[in-house]
Amino acid sequence: MLKLLDQPLDRKGGNTTYKFFVQPQIDQKKNSIFGYEVLLRKQDDKGNWYVPSDFTALPINEQTALIEKTSSILHTATKNIVIAFNLNNKQANDPLTIGAIITLKKRINPAALTIELTEAPTLSEIKDLSTMLHQYDIDLVIDDVGTGSNTYKNVKHLLPYVDQIKFAMQNLRMAGEAEKIPECLSFWVKQAKKYCLNMILEGVEDHSDQTLAEKFGINIQQGYLYGKPSLV
């Protein structure tokens, strides 16, 4: 795993410090790092880090500048990495945000960039977003399929326009529905095959989760077994 720096990258919004934590995504078949998800965190007065309630509080140009620096460090350690960045609906529908994302992709080349949609957009929105980002070789991912707003009913018509789906086992565990994971995972694997999508399994915590991923042929995995979100 990467060595942590003494002075992590950060930006201050007013008197508030924001930093990007990263979590590795592993290609289990190749036994190598596939990429990293970058996760924005905010520091409270006691020095604790938490998920911001408003991801637009830190301007997008500040966020992309942080991601660019983070990518530079990660690329030094891992060649041909993929950087995965989350966008909610408000961000994804902001032309300034999309322009900043496109500029970021150009600046971090040859690293790849994927956008994980945390909320289901409309069909019209996904068509426009897909057309725009694919021109710049930026892949689209529907995050946390099957939970939150990204239920099958909400995303089934969006699947032809994206490149990947991500299934988060931890969401079902936190909801007390861990027993549903194999059945739900089987369903989404079938959708991935139907629409020729890559699939990422998140929430891999132990070797039994690895075995489950292997059973369904999911090579790209993410979770505490491989590393918690951390500063680089």
C-alpha positions in Angstrom: 0.0 0.0 0.0 1.1 3.6 -0.5 3.2 5.3 2.1 1.3 8.2 3.7 2.8 11.7 3.4 3.6 13.8 6.4 1.7 16.7 5.0 -1.4 15.5 3.1 -2.9 17.6 0.3 -5.7 19.9 1.5 -7.7 22.9 0.7 -9.4 25.3 3.1 -12.9 26.6 2.4 -13.0 29.6 4.7 -11.8 28.2 8.0 -12.7 24.6 7.0 -10.2 22.1 5.8 -11.1 19.6 3.1 -9.0 16.6 1.9 -9.5 13.7 -0.4 -9.1 10.3 1.1 -8.5 7.4 -1.4 -9.5 3.8 -1.3 -7.9 1.2 -3.7 -9.9 -0.8 -6.2 -8.2 -4.2 -6.8 -8.1 -6.4 -9.9 -8.2 -9.7 -8.0 -7.6 -11.7 -11.2 -4.3 -9.8 -11.9 -3.5 -9.3 -8.2 -2.9 -5.6 -8.8 -4.3 -2.2 -8.1 -6.9 -1.2 -10.7 -7.5 2.3 -9.5 -8.6 4.5 -6.6 -11.9 6.0 -5.5 -11.3 9.6 -4.2 -13.6 10.6 -1.3 -14.0 14.2 -0.1 -13.8 14.6 3.6 -14.3 17.6 5.9 -12.5 18.2 9.2 -14.4 19.4 12.3 -13.0 21.6 15.1 -11.7 18.5 17.0 -9.7 17.3 14.1 -12.1 14.5 13.1 -12.9 13.8 9.5 -16.4 13.2 8.2 -18.5 13.1 5.0 -19.6 16.7 4.1 -23.3 17.3 4.1 -22.9 19.5 1.0 -20.4 18.4 -1.6 -20.8 21.7 -3.5 -19.6 23.8 -0.5 -16.0 23.4 -1.8 -15.9 24.8 -5.3 -15.4 22.3 -8.1 -12.2 24.0 -9.3 -10.8 23.5 -5.8 -11.8 19.8 -5.8 -10.3 19.1 -9.2 -7.1 20.8 -8.2 -6.9 18.5 -5.2 -7.7 15.4 -7.3 -5.0 16.4 -9.8 -2.3 16.5 -7.1 -3.6 13.3 -5.6 -3.5 11.6 -9.0 0.1 12.7 -9.6 1.1 11.0 -6.3 -0.9 7.8 -7.1 0.4 7.6 -10.6 4.0 7.6 -9.3 3.2 4.5 -7.4 0.9 2.8 -9.8 1.0 2.9 -13.6 -2.2 3.2 -15.7 -4.4 3.9 -12.7 -8.1 4.8 -12.8 -9.3 7.7 -10.6 -13.0 7.4 -9.6 -14.8 10.5 -8.6 -18.4 10.8 -7.2 -21.0 13.3 -8.5 -24.5 13.8 -7.2 -27.3 15.0 -9.4 -26.8 18.7 -8.6 -23.1 18.5 -9.6 -23.8 16.3 -12.7 -26.3 18.8 -14.0 -23.9 21.8 -13.5 -22.1 22.7 -16.8 -19.3 24.3 -14.8 -18.8 21.1 -13.0 -18.7 19.0 -16.2 -16.3 21.5 -17.8 -14.0 21.2 -14.7 -14.2 17.4 -15.0 -13.2 17.4 -18.7 -10.3 19.7 -17.9 -9.2 17.4 -15.1 -9.2 14.4 -17.4 -6.9 16.2 -19.8 -4.5 17.3 -17.0 -4.2 13.8 -15.3 -3.5 12.0 -18.6 -2.5 9.1 -18.9 -4.5 8.3 -15.8 -8.0 7.3 -16.6 -11.0 9.0 -15.0 -14.4 7.6 -14.2 -17.4 9.4 -12.8 -19.6 7.5 -10.3 -23.2 8.8 -10.2 -24.5 8.6 -6.6 -28.0 9.5 -7.6 -30.1 8.3 -10.6 -30.4 11.0 -13.2 -33.3 11.2 -15.7 -33.0 9.5 -19.1 -32.6 12.8 -20.8 -29.8 13.8 -18.4 -27.9 10.6 -18.7 -28.0 10.7 -22.5 -26.5 14.3 -22.5 -23.9 13.4 -19.8 -22.9 10.2 -21.6 -22.5 11.9 -24.9 -20.4 14.7 -23.4 -18.1 12.6 -21.2 -17.5 9.8 -23.6 -16.0 12.3 -26.1 -13.2 12.7 -23.6 -12.8 9.0 -22.7 -14.4 9.5 -19.3 -16.4 6.5 -18.2 -19.7 6.6 -16.3 -20.6 4.4 -13.4 -23.9 4.0 -11.6 -22.9 3.8 -7.9 -24.6 1.7 -5.3 -27.0 -0.1 -7.6 -30.1 -1.5 -5.9 -30.0 1.0 -3.0 -30.9 4.6 -2.4 -32.2 6.3 -5.5 -30.3 3.8 -7.7 -32.9 1.1 -7.7 -33.5 -1.1 -10.7 -36.7 0.8 -11.5 -34.8 4.1 -11.5 -31.8 3.0 -13.5 -32.9 0.3 -15.9 -33.3 2.7 -18.8 -30.0 4.3 -18.0 -27.9 1.2 -18.3 -27.3 1.4 -22.1 -25.5 4.8 -21.5 -23.0 3.8 -18.8 -19.9 1.7 -18.7 -19.9 0.2 -15.2 -22.1 -0.5 -12.3 -21.0 -0.7 -8.7 -22.7 -3.0 -6.1 -22.1 -2.0 -2.5 -22.6 -4.9 -0.1 -22.1 -2.6 2.9 -25.4 -0.8 2.2 -27.3 -4.0 2.7 -25.3 -4.9 5.8 -26.0 -1.5 7.4 -29.7 -2.0 6.6 -29.7 -5.3 8.3 -30.3 -7.2 5.1 -27.0 -9.0 4.6 -28.8 -12.2 3.8 -30.1 -10.6 0.6 -26.6 -10.0 -0.8 -26.2 -13.2 -2.9 -29.6 -12.9 -4.5 -29.2 -9.2 -5.2 -25.7 -9.6 -6.5 -26.8 -12.4 -8.8 -29.5 -10.1 -10.3 -27.1 -7.2 -10.9 -24.4 -9.5 -12.4 -27.1 -10.6 -14.9 -27.8 -6.9 -15.8 -24.1 -6.2 -16.2 -23.9 -9.1 -18.7 -27.0 -8.1 -20.5 -25.8 -4.5 -21.1 -22.1 -5.5 -21.5 -21.0 -3.5 -18.4 -18.0 -3.9 -16.2 -18.9 -4.4 -12.5 -17.2 -3.4 -9.3 -18.0 -5.1 -6.0 -17.7 -2.8 -3.0 -17.7 -3.8 0.7 -15.3 -6.7 0.4 -14.3 -7.3 4.0 -13.0 -10.8 4.2 -12.1 -13.9 2.3 -15.7 -15.1 2.2 -16.6 -11.9 0.3 -13.7 -12.7 -2.1 -15.1 -16.2 -2.6 -18.5 -14.7 -3.4 -17.0 -12.3 -5.9 -15.1 -15.2 -7.5 -18.3 -17.2 -7.8 -19.9 -14.4 -9.8 -16.8 -13.6 -11.8 -16.3 -10.1 -10.4 -12.6 -9.2 -10.6 -12.7 -5.5 -9.6 -13.2 -5.3 -5.9 -13.1 -2.6 -3.2 -13.3 -2.8 0.6 -11.6 -2.9 3.9 -10.0 -6.2 3.1 -7.8 -4.2 0.7 -7.6 -0.9 2.6 -9.7 1.7 4.3 -10.1 5.2 2.8 -6.8 7.0 3.7 -4.8 10.1 3.0 -2.0 9.8 0.5 
